[in-house]
Amino acid sequence: MSGSVLPSYLPQLEIPVTQTAPGPTAAPAPTFTGRIPASPTPRTGLVLGILVVSTFVVILNETIMGVALPTLMTDLSNPMQPFRRPARRGTYQPKEPKPTPRIIPDQAFNDLFAALKYNRDRALIAFYISTGARASELLGVEQGLIAPEDQTIGVVRKGSQILQHLPASADAFVWLRLYQQELRGMALKGPREPLWCTLRRPFCPLEYDAARMVFTRANQLLGANWTLHDLRHSAAKRMVRDPSLTLADVQWVLGHAHISTTEIYIAPTPDEVVARVLAHHERQRTEQAKPPAPPAPGYRPEVLAALFGTSTANGDCR
């Protein structure tokens, strides 16, 4: 290819530019929820750079050379070789960082719980935070799977489809009883009937979108952006903090197939690290402010003064 082909080719590229009307500026995300606003990262720039180079090579090969050559993003496969499953990450693609689970602080959860209007919503959130079940698992519970005498609730696991009875808090069953008392004689009753239903006629099973809207309305009152899945993360973190529970116990409650998935909750949150380090500094200051321990009996004061240079009441060192 001559040196004049590429310069004469580049000016012929026309990139359409569309004018869009300026829309309303989105409100900034609340800072106390822990959600980081979306912003360009070095990984994003690398991915875009690879995409631009790959697209340019494809256009250059098909337009000038007249053939489609393998690019950075595609590889030719030999039909005579056994099929090799492609990797989950593309060629030259950087590794996707694992997101940190968002934990709802105790005070923020109390404010969120107080913003709920109905006993059904309070019972649902109480079961979420005490069992750590997924949103779809808890919404699919039938009335016959409730065992208040054992303080457990039966859920069908999302992956294995196995029925598992999860322990729940006593408060959750109290709110559940208040919710059932409100619908007594109105909603359908039976062991195969859904436990959660709408509060207006006709009484229908409560779907995920309806439960999400309940959470969204409470978030709007508080200016927060928590999600239903954040309740599962918060329940897992609370159980991991309890020294009486092992990591295997938390794995069983959460329904994780591998304990490595549960290990992500071992890492402390930034607020926990800051509180512990501040407590460490306070202990250091308190230890330094303590008077020295008295000497063991049998030592004469003048000998200790000669060795350690103790000062008199006037401040003179002797």
Contacts in CASP RR format, 6 or more apart in sequence:
PFRMAT RR
TARGET T0000
AUTHOR 0000-0000-0000
METHOD contacts of the structure
MODEL  1
MSGSVLPSYLPQLEIPVTQTAPGPTAAPAPTFTGRIPASPTPRTGLVLGI
LVVSTFVVILNETIMGVALPTLMTDLSNPMQPFRRPARRGTYQPKEPKPT
PRIIPDQAFNDLFAALKYNRDRALIAFYISTGARASELLGVEQGLIAPED
QTIGVVRKGSQILQHLPASADAFVWLRLYQQELRGMALKGPREPLWCTLR
RPFCPLEYDAARMVFTRANQLLGANWTLHDLRHSAAKRMVRDPSLTLADV
QWVLGHAHISTTEIYIAPTPDEVVARVLAHHERQRTEQAKPPAPPAPGYR
PEVLAALFGTSTANGDCR
1 64 0 8 1.000
1 65 0 8 1.000
5 64 0 8 1.000
9 60 0 8 1.000
9 63 0 8 1.000
9 64 0 8 1.000
28 37 0 8 1.000
29 35 0 8 1.000
29 37 0 8 1.000
29 225 0 8 1.000
30 223 0 8 1.000
30 224 0 8 1.000
30 225 0 8 1.000
32 108 0 8 1.000
32 224 0 8 1.000
33 102 0 8 1.000
33 108 0 8 1.000
33 224 0 8 1.000
33 225 0 8 1.000
33 226 0 8 1.000
34 102 0 8 1.000
35 102 0 8 1.000
35 225 0 8 1.000
43 94 0 8 1.000
43 97 0 8 1.000
46 94 0 8 1.000
47 93 0 8 1.000
47 94 0 8 1.000
50 72 0 8 1.000
50 73 0 8 1.000
50 92 0 8 1.000
50 93 0 8 1.000
51 73 0 8 1.000
53 72 0 8 1.000
54 71 0 8 1.000
54 72 0 8 1.000
54 73 0 8 1.000
57 69 0 8 1.000
57 71 0 8 1.000
57 72 0 8 1.000
58 68 0 8 1.000
58 71 0 8 1.000
61 67 0 8 1.000
61 68 0 8 1.000
61 69 0 8 1.000
61 71 0 8 1.000
62 68 0 8 1.000
70 76 0 8 1.000
72 91 0 8 1.000
72 92 0 8 1.000
73 90 0 8 1.000
73 91 0 8 1.000
75 91 0 8 1.000
77 83 0 8 1.000
77 84 0 8 1.000
89 95 0 8 1.000
89 96 0 8 1.000
98 264 0 8 1.000
100 267 0 8 1.000
101 230 0 8 1.000
101 233 0 8 1.000
101 236 0 8 1.000
101 237 0 8 1.000
101 264 0 8 1.000
101 265 0 8 1.000
102 226 0 8 1.000
102 227 0 8 1.000
102 230 0 8 1.000
102 233 0 8 1.000
103 230 0 8 1.000
103 233 0 8 1.000
103 234 0 8 1.000
103 237 0 8 1.000
103 269 0 8 1.000
104 112 0 8 1.000
104 226 0 8 1.000
104 230 0 8 1.000
104 231 0 8 1.000
104 233 0 8 1.000
104 234 0 8 1.000
105 271 0 8 1.000
108 222 0 8 1.000
108 224 0 8 1.000
108 226 0 8 1.000
109 129 0 8 1.000
109 234 0 8 1.000
111 222 0 8 1.000
112 125 0 8 1.000
112 218 0 8 1.000
112 219 0 8 1.000
112 222 0 8 1.000
112 224 0 8 1.000
112 226 0 8 1.000
113 122 0 8 1.000
113 125 0 8 1.000
113 126 0 8 1.000
115 218 0 8 1.000
115 221 0 8 1.000
115 222 0 8 1.000
116 122 0 8 1.000
116 125 0 8 1.000
116 214 0 8 1.000
116 218 0 8 1.000
118 179 0 8 1.000
118 199 0 8 1.000
119 175 0 8 1.000
119 178 0 8 1.000
119 179 0 8 1.000
119 182 0 8 1.000
120 179 0 8 1.000
120 182 0 8 1.000
120 196 0 8 1.000
120 199 0 8 1.000
120 206 0 8 1.000
121 214 0 8 1.000
121 218 0 8 1.000
122 175 0 8 1.000
122 179 0 8 1.000
123 172 0 8 1.000
123 175 0 8 1.000
123 176 0 8 1.000
123 178 0 8 1.000
123 179 0 8 1.000
124 138 0 8 1.000
124 196 0 8 1.000
124 206 0 8 1.000
124 211 0 8 1.000
124 214 0 8 1.000
125 231 0 8 1.000
126 168 0 8 1.000
126 169 0 8 1.000
126 171 0 8 1.000
126 172 0 8 1.000
126 175 0 8 1.000
126 176 0 8 1.000
127 133 0 8 1.000
127 138 0 8 1.000
127 153 0 8 1.000
127 168 0 8 1.000
127 172 0 8 1.000
127 176 0 8 1.000
128 135 0 8 1.000
128 138 0 8 1.000
128 228 0 8 1.000
128 231 0 8 1.000
128 232 0 8 1.000
128 235 0 8 1.000
129 169 0 8 1.000
129 231 0 8 1.000
129 234 0 8 1.000
129 235 0 8 1.000
129 238 0 8 1.000
130 167 0 8 1.000
130 168 0 8 1.000
130 169 0 8 1.000
130 171 0 8 1.000
130 172 0 8 1.000
130 235 0 8 1.000
131 138 0 8 1.000
131 153 0 8 1.000
131 155 0 8 1.000
131 166 0 8 1.000
131 167 0 8 1.000
131 168 0 8 1.000
131 172 0 8 1.000
131 235 0 8 1.000
131 253 0 8 1.000
132 166 0 8 1.000
132 231 0 8 1.000
132 232 0 8 1.000
132 235 0 8 1.000
132 236 0 8 1.000
132 253 0 8 1.000
132 254 0 8 1.000
133 155 0 8 1.000
133 166 0 8 1.000
133 232 0 8 1.000
134 158 0 8 1.000
134 229 0 8 1.000
134 232 0 8 1.000
135 208 0 8 1.000
135 211 0 8 1.000
135 212 0 8 1.000
135 228 0 8 1.000
135 229 0 8 1.000
135 232 0 8 1.000
136 158 0 8 1.000
136 208 0 8 1.000
137 155 0 8 1.000
137 156 0 8 1.000
137 157 0 8 1.000
137 158 0 8 1.000
138 153 0 8 1.000
138 155 0 8 1.000
138 196 0 8 1.000
139 196 0 8 1.000
139 205 0 8 1.000
139 206 0 8 1.000
139 207 0 8 1.000
139 208 0 8 1.000
139 211 0 8 1.000
140 155 0 8 1.000
140 156 0 8 1.000
140 194 0 8 1.000
140 195 0 8 1.000
140 196 0 8 1.000
140 205 0 8 1.000
141 153 0 8 1.000
141 154 0 8 1.000
141 155 0 8 1.000
141 194 0 8 1.000
141 195 0 8 1.000
141 196 0 8 1.000
142 191 0 8 1.000
142 192 0 8 1.000
142 193 0 8 1.000
142 194 0 8 1.000
142 195 0 8 1.000
143 189 0 8 1.000
143 190 0 8 1.000
143 191 0 8 1.000
143 192 0 8 1.000
143 193 0 8 1.000
143 194 0 8 1.000
143 195 0 8 1.000
144 190 0 8 1.000
144 191 0 8 1.000
144 192 0 8 1.000
145 153 0 8 1.000
145 154 0 8 1.000
145 155 0 8 1.000
145 163 0 8 1.000
145 165 0 8 1.000
145 195 0 8 1.000
146 153 0 8 1.000
146 154 0 8 1.000
146 176 0 8 1.000
146 195 0 8 1.000
147 153 0 8 1.000
147 154 0 8 1.000
147 165 0 8 1.000
148 173 0 8 1.000
148 177 0 8 1.000
150 165 0 8 1.000
151 167 0 8 1.000
151 168 0 8 1.000
151 170 0 8 1.000
151 173 0 8 1.000
152 165 0 8 1.000
152 166 0 8 1.000
152 167 0 8 1.000
152 168 0 8 1.000
153 165 0 8 1.000
153 166 0 8 1.000
153 168 0 8 1.000
154 163 0 8 1.000
154 164 0 8 1.000
154 165 0 8 1.000
154 166 0 8 1.000
155 163 0 8 1.000
155 164 0 8 1.000
155 166 0 8 1.000
156 162 0 8 1.000
156 163 0 8 1.000
156 164 0 8 1.000
157 163 0 8 1.000
157 164 0 8 1.000
157 255 0 8 1.000
160 257 0 8 1.000
164 255 0 8 1.000
166 253 0 8 1.000
167 253 0 8 1.000
183 197 0 8 1.000
183 199 0 8 1.000
183 203 0 8 1.000
186 201 0 8 1.000
186 203 0 8 1.000
187 193 0 8 1.000
187 197 0 8 1.000
187 203 0 8 1.000
188 197 0 8 1.000
188 203 0 8 1.000
194 205 0 8 1.000
194 206 0 8 1.000
196 205 0 8 1.000
196 206 0 8 1.000
196 211 0 8 1.000
197 203 0 8 1.000
197 204 0 8 1.000
197 205 0 8 1.000
197 206 0 8 1.000
198 204 0 8 1.000
198 205 0 8 1.000
198 206 0 8 1.000
198 210 0 8 1.000
211 228 0 8 1.000
212 227 0 8 1.000
212 228 0 8 1.000
215 226 0 8 1.000
215 227 0 8 1.000
215 228 0 8 1.000
219 225 0 8 1.000
219 226 0 8 1.000
232 254 0 8 1.000
233 265 0 8 1.000
236 250 0 8 1.000
236 254 0 8 1.000
236 262 0 8 1.000
236 265 0 8 1.000
237 265 0 8 1.000
237 269 0 8 1.000
239 245 0 8 1.000
239 249 0 8 1.000
239 250 0 8 1.000
239 253 0 8 1.000
240 247 0 8 1.000
240 250 0 8 1.000
240 262 0 8 1.000
240 265 0 8 1.000
240 266 0 8 1.000
247 259 0 8 1.000
247 262 0 8 1.000
247 263 0 8 1.000
247 266 0 8 1.000
248 259 0 8 1.000
250 262 0 8 1.000
250 265 0 8 1.000
251 259 0 8 1.000
251 261 0 8 1.000
251 262 0 8 1.000
254 261 0 8 1.000
254 262 0 8 1.000
256 262 0 8 1.000
268 276 0 8 1.000
295 304 0 8 1.000
301 310 0 8 1.000
304 310 0 8 1.000
305 318 0 8 1.000
309 317 0 8 1.000
309 318 0 8 1.000
310 317 0 8 1.000
310 318 0 8 1.000
311 317 0 8 1.000
311 318 0 8 1.000
312 318 0 8 1.000
END
